[in-house]
């Protein structure tokens, strides 16, 4: 597994970050099922699934620009 630098406010997206990057490398867009797996595993720690997915999406856009 690759390790990515994370912003302090984005550390909760570590799992989303990994799956999203894997999809990007393969040339596909990140699909809703994969975001669901990511958010459902960590929802108890980080609040509602929707807000979790939204914050991960913002971070993935940042990650794509930085790579």
N, CA, C and O atoms as a GROMACS GRO file, in nm:
protein
  268
    1UNK      N    1   0.084  -0.120   0.000
    1UNK     CA    2   0.000   0.000   0.000
    1UNK      C    3   0.087   0.125   0.000
    1UNK      O    4   0.180   0.137   0.080
    2UNK      N    5   0.056   0.217  -0.089
    2UNK     CA    6   0.129   0.344  -0.090
    2UNK      C    7   0.089   0.429   0.030
    2UNK      O    8  -0.024   0.422   0.078
    3UNK      N    9   0.183   0.510   0.077
    3UNK     CA   10   0.154   0.603   0.186
    3UNK      C   11   0.152   0.744   0.128
    3UNK      O   12   0.245   0.786   0.060
    4UNK      N   13   0.044   0.815   0.157
    4UNK     CA   14   0.031   0.952   0.106
    4UNK      C   15   0.044   1.053   0.218
    4UNK      O   16   0.004   1.028   0.331
    5UNK      N   17   0.101   1.166   0.186
    5UNK     CA   18   0.101   1.277   0.281
    5UNK      C   19  -0.042   1.325   0.297
    5UNK      O   20  -0.115   1.336   0.198
    6UNK      N   21  -0.084   1.354   0.420
    6UNK     CA   22  -0.221   1.399   0.440
    6UNK      C   23  -0.223   1.531   0.516
    6UNK      O   24  -0.137   1.559   0.599
    7UNK      N   25  -0.323   1.612   0.486
    7UNK     CA   26  -0.347   1.731   0.564
    7UNK      C   27  -0.405   1.690   0.698
    7UNK      O   28  -0.473   1.587   0.706
    8UNK      N   29  -0.381   1.766   0.802
    8UNK     CA   30  -0.433   1.730   0.934
    8UNK      C   31  -0.584   1.709   0.930
    8UNK      O   32  -0.636   1.614   0.990
    9UNK      N   33  -0.655   1.795   0.859
    9UNK     CA   34  -0.801   1.789   0.853
    9UNK      C   35  -0.850   1.675   0.764
    9UNK      O   36  -0.970   1.647   0.760
   10UNK      N   37  -0.759   1.609   0.692
   10UNK     CA   38  -0.800   1.505   0.598
   10UNK      C   39  -0.756   1.365   0.640
   10UNK      O   40  -0.775   1.270   0.564
   11UNK      N   41  -0.698   1.352   0.759
   11UNK     CA   42  -0.648   1.221   0.800
   11UNK      C   43  -0.757   1.116   0.806
   11UNK      O   44  -0.730   0.997   0.788
   12UNK      N   45  -0.881   1.158   0.833
   12UNK     CA   46  -0.992   1.063   0.839
   12UNK      C   47  -1.020   1.000   0.703
   12UNK      O   48  -1.099   0.906   0.694
   13UNK      N   49  -0.958   1.051   0.597
   13UNK     CA   50  -0.982   1.000   0.463
   13UNK      C   51  -0.874   0.901   0.418
   13UNK      O   52  -0.864   0.871   0.299
   14UNK      N   53  -0.795   0.851   0.510
   14UNK     CA   54  -0.686   0.762   0.473
   14UNK      C   55  -0.732   0.646   0.385
   14UNK      O   56  -0.668   0.613   0.286
   15UNK      N   57  -0.845   0.583   0.424
   15UNK     CA   58  -0.893   0.468   0.347
   15UNK      C   59  -0.949   0.512   0.212
   15UNK      O   60  -0.923   0.448   0.110
   16UNK      N   61  -1.025   0.620   0.211
   16UNK     CA   62  -1.078   0.672   0.085
   16UNK      C   63  -0.963   0.707  -0.008
   16UNK      O   64  -0.967   0.679  -0.128
   17UNK      N   65  -0.862   0.768   0.048
   17UNK     CA   66  -0.746   0.812  -0.026
   17UNK      C   67  -0.684   0.692  -0.099
   17UNK      O   68  -0.650   0.702  -0.217
   18UNK      N   69  -0.669   0.581  -0.028
   18UNK     CA   70  -0.608   0.463  -0.087
   18UNK      C   71  -0.691   0.406  -0.201
   18UNK      O   72  -0.640   0.383  -0.310
   19UNK      N   73  -0.821   0.384  -0.177
   19UNK     CA   74  -0.906   0.329  -0.282
   19UNK      C   75  -0.916   0.423  -0.401
   19UNK      O   76  -0.911   0.379  -0.516
   20UNK      N   77  -0.932   0.553  -0.374
   20UNK     CA   78  -0.942   0.649  -0.483
   20UNK      C   79  -0.817   0.649  -0.569
   20UNK      O   80  -0.826   0.655  -0.692
   21UNK      N   81  -0.700   0.642  -0.505
   21UNK     CA   82  -0.575   0.641  -0.580
   21UNK      C   83  -0.565   0.515  -0.666
   21UNK      O   84  -0.519   0.521  -0.780
   22UNK      N   85  -0.606   0.402  -0.612
   22UNK     CA   86  -0.602   0.278  -0.689
   22UNK      C   87  -0.689   0.289  -0.814
   22UNK      O   88  -0.650   0.242  -0.921
   23UNK      N   89  -0.804   0.351  -0.800
   23UNK     CA   90  -0.892   0.368  -0.916
   23UNK      C   91  -0.828   0.462  -1.018
   23UNK      O   92  -0.836   0.438  -1.138
   24UNK      N   93  -0.766   0.569  -0.970
   24UNK     CA   94  -0.706   0.665  -1.060
   24UNK      C   95  -0.593   0.601  -1.142
   24UNK      O   96  -0.581   0.626  -1.262
   25UNK      N   97  -0.512   0.520  -1.076
   25UNK     CA   98  -0.400   0.455  -1.146
   25UNK      C   99  -0.452   0.366  -1.259
   25UNK      O  100  -0.390   0.357  -1.364
   26UNK      N  101  -0.566   0.301  -1.237
   26UNK     CA  102  -0.623   0.213  -1.337
   26UNK      C  103  -0.704   0.289  -1.443
   26UNK      O  104  -0.756   0.228  -1.537
   27UNK      N  105  -0.714   0.419  -1.429
   27UNK     CA  106  -0.779   0.500  -1.530
   27UNK      C  107  -0.930   0.506  -1.518
   27UNK      O  108  -0.998   0.543  -1.613
   28UNK      N  109  -0.984   0.469  -1.401
   28UNK     CA  110  -1.129   0.474  -1.382
   28UNK      C  111  -1.166   0.583  -1.282
   28UNK      O  112  -1.082   0.631  -1.205
   29UNK      N  113  -1.294   0.621  -1.286
   29UNK     CA  114  -1.341   0.715  -1.185
   29UNK      C  115  -1.373   0.639  -1.058
   29UNK      O  116  -1.396   0.518  -1.061
   30UNK      N  117  -1.376   0.708  -0.946
   30UNK     CA  118  -1.408   0.645  -0.819
   30UNK      C  119  -1.558   0.621  -0.813
   30UNK      O  120  -1.637   0.714  -0.828
   31UNK      N  121  -1.598   0.496  -0.791
   31UNK     CA  122  -1.739   0.461  -0.794
   31UNK      C  123  -1.801   0.466  -0.656
   31UNK      O  124  -1.733   0.454  -0.554
   32UNK      N  125  -1.934   0.485  -0.654
   32UNK     CA  126  -2.006   0.504  -0.528
   32UNK      C  127  -1.993   0.385  -0.434
   32UNK      O  128  -1.989   0.403  -0.313
   33UNK      N  129  -1.985   0.262  -0.488
   33UNK     CA  130  -1.974   0.146  -0.402
   33UNK      C  131  -1.845   0.152  -0.320
   33UNK      O  132  -1.845   0.116  -0.202
   34UNK      N  133  -1.738   0.197  -0.381
   34UNK     CA  134  -1.610   0.202  -0.310
   34UNK      C  135  -1.611   0.309  -0.202
   34UNK      O  136  -1.556   0.288  -0.094
   35UNK      N  137  -1.673   0.424  -0.231
   35UNK     CA  138  -1.685   0.526  -0.127
   35UNK      C  139  -1.769   0.472  -0.012
   35UNK      O  140  -1.742   0.501   0.104
   36UNK      N  141  -1.873   0.392  -0.046
   36UNK     CA  142  -1.960   0.337   0.057
   36UNK      C  143  -1.885   0.243   0.150
   36UNK      O  144  -1.903   0.249   0.272
   37UNK      N  145  -1.801   0.156   0.095
   37UNK     CA  146  -1.722   0.064   0.176
   37UNK      C  147  -1.632   0.143   0.270
   37UNK      O  148  -1.620   0.112   0.389
   38UNK      N  149  -1.568   0.244   0.215
   38UNK     CA  150  -1.478   0.328   0.294
   38UNK      C  151  -1.551   0.396   0.408
   38UNK      O  152  -1.509   0.388   0.523
   39UNK      N  153  -1.662   0.465   0.376
   39UNK     CA  154  -1.731   0.543   0.478
   39UNK      C  155  -1.799   0.456   0.582
   39UNK      O  156  -1.800   0.490   0.700
   40UNK      N  157  -1.856   0.343   0.540
   40UNK     CA  158  -1.925   0.257   0.636
   40UNK      C  159  -1.830   0.197   0.739
   40UNK      O  160  -1.870   0.174   0.854
   41UNK      N  161  -1.708   0.172   0.701
   41UNK     CA  162  -1.611   0.115   0.794
   41UNK      C  163  -1.570   0.214   0.902
   41UNK      O  164  -1.533   0.173   1.012
   42UNK      N  165  -1.576   0.343   0.873
   42UNK     CA  166  -1.525   0.443   0.966
   42UNK      C  167  -1.633   0.538   1.019
   42UNK      O  168  -1.602   0.632   1.092
   43UNK      N  169  -1.759   0.514   0.983
   43UNK     CA  170  -1.867   0.607   1.019
   43UNK      C  171  -1.880   0.627   1.169
   43UNK      O  172  -1.904   0.739   1.215
   44UNK      N  173  -1.865   0.521   1.246
   44UNK     CA  174  -1.881   0.532   1.392
   44UNK      C  175  -1.782   0.631   1.452
   44UNK      O  176  -1.812   0.696   1.552
   45UNK      N  177  -1.665   0.642   1.392
   45UNK     CA  178  -1.563   0.732   1.444
   45UNK      C  179  -1.576   0.874   1.390
   45UNK      O  180  -1.534   0.969   1.457
   46UNK      N  181  -1.632   0.891   1.271
   46UNK     CA  182  -1.624   1.021   1.205
   46UNK      C  183  -1.758   1.080   1.161
   46UNK      O  184  -1.762   1.166   1.073
   47UNK      N  185  -1.868   1.033   1.221
   47UNK     CA  186  -1.994   1.097   1.190
   47UNK      C  187  -2.069   1.036   1.074
   47UNK      O  188  -2.040   0.923   1.033
   48UNK      N  189  -2.165   1.110   1.020
   48UNK     CA  190  -2.252   1.058   0.915
   48UNK      C  191  -2.177   1.028   0.786
   48UNK      O  192  -2.078   1.091   0.752
   49UNK      N  193  -2.229   0.929   0.715
   49UNK     CA  194  -2.165   0.886   0.591
   49UNK      C  195  -2.156   0.997   0.487
   49UNK      O  196  -2.054   1.009   0.419
   50UNK      N  197  -2.261   1.079   0.474
   50UNK     CA  198  -2.261   1.184   0.372
   50UNK      C  199  -2.150   1.285   0.394
   50UNK      O  200  -2.076   1.318   0.301
   51UNK      N  201  -2.137   1.335   0.516
   51UNK     CA  202  -2.032   1.434   0.543
   51UNK      C  203  -1.894   1.372   0.527
   51UNK      O  204  -1.801   1.438   0.483
   52UNK      N  205  -1.882   1.244   0.562
   52UNK     CA  206  -1.754   1.174   0.544
   52UNK      C  207  -1.718   1.166   0.396
   52UNK      O  208  -1.605   1.198   0.358
   53UNK      N  209  -1.812   1.124   0.314
   53UNK     CA  210  -1.786   1.110   0.170
   53UNK      C  211  -1.755   1.244   0.107
   53UNK      O  212  -1.667   1.253   0.021
   54UNK      N  213  -1.824   1.349   0.148
   54UNK     CA  214  -1.799   1.482   0.094
   54UNK      C  215  -1.658   1.529   0.125
   54UNK      O  216  -1.590   1.583   0.038
   55UNK      N  217  -1.613   1.509   0.247
   55UNK     CA  218  -1.479   1.554   0.284
   55UNK      C  219  -1.373   1.474   0.210
   55UNK      O  220  -1.270   1.528   0.173
   56UNK      N  221  -1.398   1.344   0.188
   56UNK     CA  222  -1.305   1.263   0.112
   56UNK      C  223  -1.299   1.309  -0.033
   56UNK      O  224  -1.191   1.312  -0.093
   57UNK      N  225  -1.414   1.344  -0.090
   57UNK     CA  226  -1.416   1.389  -0.229
   57UNK      C  227  -1.334   1.516  -0.246
   57UNK      O  228  -1.260   1.529  -0.344
   58UNK      N  229  -1.347   1.610  -0.153
   58UNK     CA  230  -1.268   1.732  -0.160
   58UNK      C  231  -1.120   1.700  -0.151
   58UNK      O  232  -1.039   1.758  -0.223
   59UNK      N  233  -1.084   1.607  -0.062
   59UNK     CA  234  -0.943   1.572  -0.047
   59UNK      C  235  -0.889   1.501  -0.170
   59UNK      O  236  -0.775   1.523  -0.209
   60UNK      N  237  -0.970   1.416  -0.232
   60UNK     CA  238  -0.924   1.346  -0.352
   60UNK      C  239  -0.896   1.444  -0.464
   60UNK      O  240  -0.801   1.424  -0.540
   61UNK      N  241  -0.974   1.549  -0.477
   61UNK     CA  242  -0.946   1.651  -0.578
   61UNK      C  243  -0.812   1.716  -0.548
   61UNK      O  244  -0.734   1.742  -0.639
   62UNK      N  245  -0.784   1.743  -0.420
   62UNK     CA  246  -0.657   1.802  -0.381
   62UNK      C  247  -0.543   1.707  -0.413
   62UNK      O  248  -0.439   1.748  -0.464
   63UNK      N  249  -0.562   1.577  -0.381
   63UNK     CA  250  -0.459   1.477  -0.406
   63UNK      C  251  -0.428   1.467  -0.555
   63UNK      O  252  -0.311   1.455  -0.593
   64UNK      N  253  -0.530   1.471  -0.639
   64UNK     CA  254  -0.511   1.461  -0.784
   64UNK      C  255  -0.426   1.578  -0.835
   64UNK      O  256  -0.343   1.559  -0.924
   65UNK      N  257  -0.447   1.696  -0.781
   65UNK     CA  258  -0.370   1.812  -0.824
   65UNK      C  259  -0.225   1.804  -0.777
   65UNK      O  260  -0.136   1.854  -0.845
   66UNK      N  261  -0.202   1.742  -0.662
   66UNK     CA  262  -0.068   1.738  -0.605
   66UNK      C  263   0.020   1.627  -0.661
   66UNK      O  264   0.142   1.635  -0.651
   67UNK      N  265  -0.040   1.524  -0.720
   67UNK     CA  266   0.038   1.410  -0.767
   67UNK      C  267   0.121   1.443  -0.889
   67UNK      O  268   0.192   1.356  -0.940
   0.00000   0.00000   0.00000
